[in-house]
Amino acid sequence: MHRQNFEKIVLVSVFTTFMGQIYLSPFGSTFRFTFAVVVLNLLLLTFQEVKIVPTINTVGLMMFVVRSVVFISSGMGTLPEAFMTYYPILFFYAFYSLFFSLLDVKSLVKAPLALFLAIWICDSIPNIIEVVIRQEWKNANFEEVIYTVILIGLIRTFMTTVLYYISRRIYAHTKERENHQVFVDRILLLSNLKTELFFLRKSKHDIEEAMRRSFIIYEKMEQSELKASILAVTKDIHEIKKDYSRVISGLEKSVKESPIYQMSFKEIAEIVVEANKKLADAKQIKVYFQSSVGMDFKTEEYLAVISILNNIVTNAIEAFKIEGTVSIREWVKEHQIIIEVSNDGDGIDKLDLPLIFEAGFSTKFNENNGIMASGIGLTHVKHLVEDFLEGEIVADSLEGQLTRFTITVPYDRLAFQNTND
């Protein structure tokens, strides 16, 4: 037996034995109805890999030992008396394991009615056998004893079935949320990668242009010493270009390996809101999110749209001090998709407004070290909207009241076109 399986058998046995101390004695004798059977059923159905016969019989043996020890230590009788009082427990669990195996209860989890009937049989018949061994009819009417055994078996079976399917439902819901969170995190990572890839390509083009110009200068120069220096600079630029090419190739591979499909704008907005709720919670800022989708559409450029919206919303949250509201609205007008992102923060100074999309501009700085932020965020947003999506972005603000970014993109550039229609 593998160590891991042995540990699970011990775990199931110990916990079930502990719950066996919660009991009901309906006949005024040592015969008990315990909650242990419900717990045992739930654990056996949960740990599908645990062996049925050794586990159930280990529970029976531990139950017998614990009750005997309690019986002797409390001065209720001697060891032989304890054995005669509690040995029928071993028969109950032996027959329980037999019926549980023969009915193959674990395979019935997808059929609730069959599972219910099987567990009821497993509970009732071994209890009747234990009653017969104990000769409980001497203390009560035999028919009443059998009726009580079957009724309590029905109650325990009902509890087992309900608790099992509730726990399965909770587990499935939790797993679904975990998978969704993994999906959201992956989409955000890919959107950042695609954004960086876009700007690396742009930088590569700038490097090629710089190399071309330096080579033109090299050809026009006459002084040999300066020509050698220019040529050396050109070679250095060429090496930088090769490094950029390798990075771009790696990023392209990562992005291409991601699933290609169409995502609706409603899903995009939900992902952006969910991601920024986590940011707001981390910063201990109370943010109210609002989203309105006028005409939903699907797009293959969801990574770029997520990157744009996420950048704008993140900037808004970082500008809030205690609380604030962020609104994302979308509608279609004159074959243009219009997306509006606004917040009710402090707004942007009129003098700063024309500069916010310029590289290096920032009003944020680290209070601990006094270092300004890089200011590259809104520059990225502008290039993505205008150069990649062939659209337009404008910003307007009322100091102390409102900041609003309005993005306009041609419908045909962003919305997925189904050629099969």
N, C-alpha and C positions, 0 to 999 in steps of 0.2 A: 504493500500500500504506500502510495506517495505521501511524503510528509505533509504536503499542502492539504490533501484529502483527509489525512488523519487529524490535522488541526481543525478542519471544518466539522468533522464528526464530534470532536471534543467540544467545540464551540456550541454546536446545536444541542448536544447532550446536556451540557452545563446549564445553558439558558433555559431549556425545556424543563429540566429538573427543578430549577429555581421557581419557574412559573407553576410547577406542580404543587407548590405549597399553598397556592390559592385554590381552595376546593369547597365543595358542597357535599354534605353527607345526608342524602334524602331519606335513608332508611334507619337512621339512628345507630349505625354500626360503623365498622372501619372501612366500609366500601365508600369510595369517594369519586365524585365527578370534578375534574380539575380543568383549569384553563390551559394546562400543558398540551393537550391534544391539538387545540387551535394553533398554538405557537409552533408545535412540531410540524403540522401541516404546512403552515406558511413558510417555515424555514426549508422544508423539503422541496416545496414548489419553487422557492427562490433559488436555492443552491441545487440546480439541476444535476450537477456532476457528482453530488454526494451519493454514495451507495445506500440503498434503502434498508436492506436487511441488517447490516452491521450497525447502522446509525440508530434505527428504531430499537433494536435489542440492547444497544449500549445505554439508551435512554431508560429502558425498562430496568436494567441492572442498577444504574445509578439511582433511580427512583426507589428501588427496593432497599439499597444500602442506606440512603439518606433517611428514609422513614424508619428503618430498623434502628439506626443510631439514635435518632430523636426519641424513639419509643423506649430504648434501654436507658439512655442518659437522663430521661425525665422521670425514671423510676416506675414506669408503667408495667414493666415485666422483664423477663429474662431473655437471653438470646434465642432459645428454642421457641419461646412464646412470640418473639418478634418475627421469627421465620414463619411460623404457622399463620401469623396474622397477615403478613405482607407477601408471601410467595405467589399468591394468585396474580399479582401485578405482572410477574414475569410471563404468565400465560397470555394476559391481555396484550402486551407489547409484541409477543411472539406471533400471535394470530393477526395482530394489526399489521406487522411487517409482511406476513404472508398474503393477506388480502390486498395490501397496497401494491405489492409486486404483481400478483396475478391480474389485478384490474388495470395495471400499468397507468396509475393515476397521473403521473407526471406528463404523459402524452396527451392528456385530455384538457390541457389549459386553454385551448382554443375553442372548446365546446363547453360552455358554462353549465348547461343542464346535465350533461354526462359527468362532468367533474363533480357537481353537487351530489348526484346519486351515488357515485363511486365512493366519495368521502363519507357519505352517510352510512353506506354498507360497512366500510372500514371501521367506522366508529361504533356502530350498533352491535354487530355480530360478536366482536371480541368482548364487548362489555357484557353481553348476554352470557358468553362462555365464562367470564369471570364471576358473574352472579351465580351461575350454576355451581362453580367450584366452591364458592363461599357459602352456598346453600342459604342465600338471602331470603328464600321463601319462608324460612322458619321464623323470621322477624316481621314479615309483611306478606300480604296476599301476592301470590306468584304473578297473577295477571297484572296487578298494579305495578309490580316491580318491572316486568317486561315493558309495560306501557311507558313507565317513567324513563327507562333506559332509552327506548326509541325516541321519546319526545326530547330528552336532553341531547341525544345524538343529533336530532334534527336542528336544535338550537345552535349547537356547536358547529355543525356543518354550515348553517346559514351564516354564522359569524365568520367562519373561515373563508367562505366564498366571497362574501362582501368585502372583507378586509383585503383579500388577495387582489381582487380586480380594482379596488380603489388604489392600492399600492402600485399596481401595474400602470394605472392611468397617471398617477403622480410621477412615476419614474419616466414614462414616455414623454410627458409634458416637460419635465426637467431636461431630459436628453434633447428634446426638440429645441428648447431654449439655448442649450449649450451649443448645439450644432449651428443654430442661427447666429449666435455670437461669433463663432469661429468663421462663419461665412462673411459676416459684416467686417470683422477684422481683416480678413483676406482681401475683400473688395477694397477697403481703405488703403491697404498696403499696395495693391496693384494700381490704384488710382494715383498714388504718390509716385510709384515707379514709372507709370506712363507719363506723368507730368515731367519728371526728371529726364526721361528719355527724349521728350519733345525739346527740352531746352539744351540737352547735350547735342542733339542734332543741329540745333540752331548755332550753338557754340562751335561745333565742328565746321559748319559753313563759314563762320566768322574767321576761324583759324585758317581755313583754305584761302579765304580772301586776303588775310594778312600775309600768308606765305606767297601768294601770287604778287602782291604789291612789293614785297621785299625783293623778290626775284627780278621784278622790273627795274627797281632801283639798282640792283647789282649789275644788270646788263648795261645801264646807262652810265655808271660810274667809270672813271678813268684811273683813279689812284688805286694801285694794286693793294696797298695795305687796307684801305677802307673796304675794297671789294671783298677781300678775304674775311673781314669782320662781318660784313653783310651776309656773305655766303654761310658763315658759321651760324648766324642768327636764323637764317632760312632753314638750315638743317635742324636746329633746335626746335623750331616751329613744326617741322615735319615730324619729329619724334613725339611732340606733344599731340599732334594729330593722330598718330598711330595709337598712342595710349587711349585717347578718346574713342577711337574706333573699336578697341578691344572692350572698353566699358560699355559702349553702345551695343555691341554684339551680345554681350552677356545679358544686358537688360532686355533686349529684343527677344531673346530666347525665353526669359522668364515670363514676359508679357504674352508671347505667342502660345505658351503652354497653358495659359489660363483658359477656362471655358469661354467659347464665343457664343453669345446669345443676345437677345434683346431684353432690356430692362425698362419697365414703365417708369414714367416720371414720378408717379406716386411712390414706387418702391425706392427710387433714388432719394426722395425727400425724407422717407422714413429712415433710411440708413444714415443720412446726414444728421437728422434729429437725434437718433439713438446714440451716435458717436459723440455728439456734443453734449448730450445729457450727462454722459460719463465725465466729460471735461468739466462741466459746471459743478458736478458733485465733488470732483477732486479739488476744485478751487473753493468749494463751500459757498457757491453763489447760487441764488435761487433764480432760475431762468424759466420763463413761460414760453413754450414753443407753439406757434400757430402755423398751419399749412393749409393752403387752398389750391386745389387742382381744377382749373376750369375745363380744359380739354386734355385728358390723359393721352399719352402717346408712348410708343416704345422706341428705344434708340440703341444702336450698337456702340455709340460713343458715351456710354454711361460712366466709364472711368473718368473721362475728361469733365463731364458735368458734375460728378461727385467731387472731384478735386476743386472745381471752381466754387461750388456752393459751400463745401466744407471750409475752404480758406476764408471766405467772407464771414460765415457764421462763427468760426473760431475767433476771428478778429473782434467780432462784436462781443463775445463772451469775455475775452481778455480785457475789453475796455470797461465792462461792468464793474461796479465796486461792491454792491450788495445784492442787487437783483435787477432784472430787466426782462424785456419781451423781445423775442426774435420771430419774425414772420416771413414765411416763404410762400409766394403766390405765383401761379402760372396760368397763362391763358394764350389763346391764339387769335391774332388779329391781322387781317390782310395778308394771309399766308406767311406770317411771321410768328415764331414762338417767342413770347415775352415772359421772362422770369424776373420777379422782383423780390429782392431780399432786403428787409428793413429791420431796424431795431430802434428802441426808444432810449438809447444811451445819451451820453453828453454831446454827441454830434462832433462835427469836424469844423475847425476854424476856417473862415472864408479864405484866408490867405493860404492855408494848407491844402484846400480842396483841389486846386489845379495840379498839385504836386504828388498826390497820393499814389499815382500809378508809376511814378518815376523810380528807377532802381536806386536803392540806397536811402530813400526817404522813409522815415519812421518817427513816430511820436512816442514809441514805447522804449523803455530802458529798464535794466535790472536794478532794482533799488538797493541790492546788496553790494554790487560792484560798480554801478554807474555806467555800465556798458550798454550802448544803444543796440536795439534789435537790428537785424540785417536789412529789413525793409524789402525783402525780395518777394513776399507773399502776393500783394496786389499787382506787382509787375508780372508775375507768373499768370495771374488771373487774366489780366488784360491781353497778354500774348496768346493764351489759350482761346479766349473768346474771339479775338480779332484775326489772329494768324491761323489757328487750327480749325475753329468752327466757322470762320468767315462771317462773324457777327459784329456786334457793337456793345460796349458797356459804358454807361455813364453813371456818375454818382452825384447826389445832391444831399444837402444836409441843412437842418435848422439846429443851431447850437442849443444844447440842453433839451432838445425835444426829439429829433429824428435824424437818422442816417439811412439813406436808401440807395441801393445799387439796382439799376435796371439793365437787364441783359436782353438783347434782341438778336435772334438767330434765324436765318431762313428755314422755313419748315422742312424743305426738301433736304437741307444739309444735316439736320439733326434727327428728324423722325425716320424710323425704319420704313422702307418702301417694300411692300410685299409684291414681287413681280408675278406671283401666281394668280393674283386677283384679276 
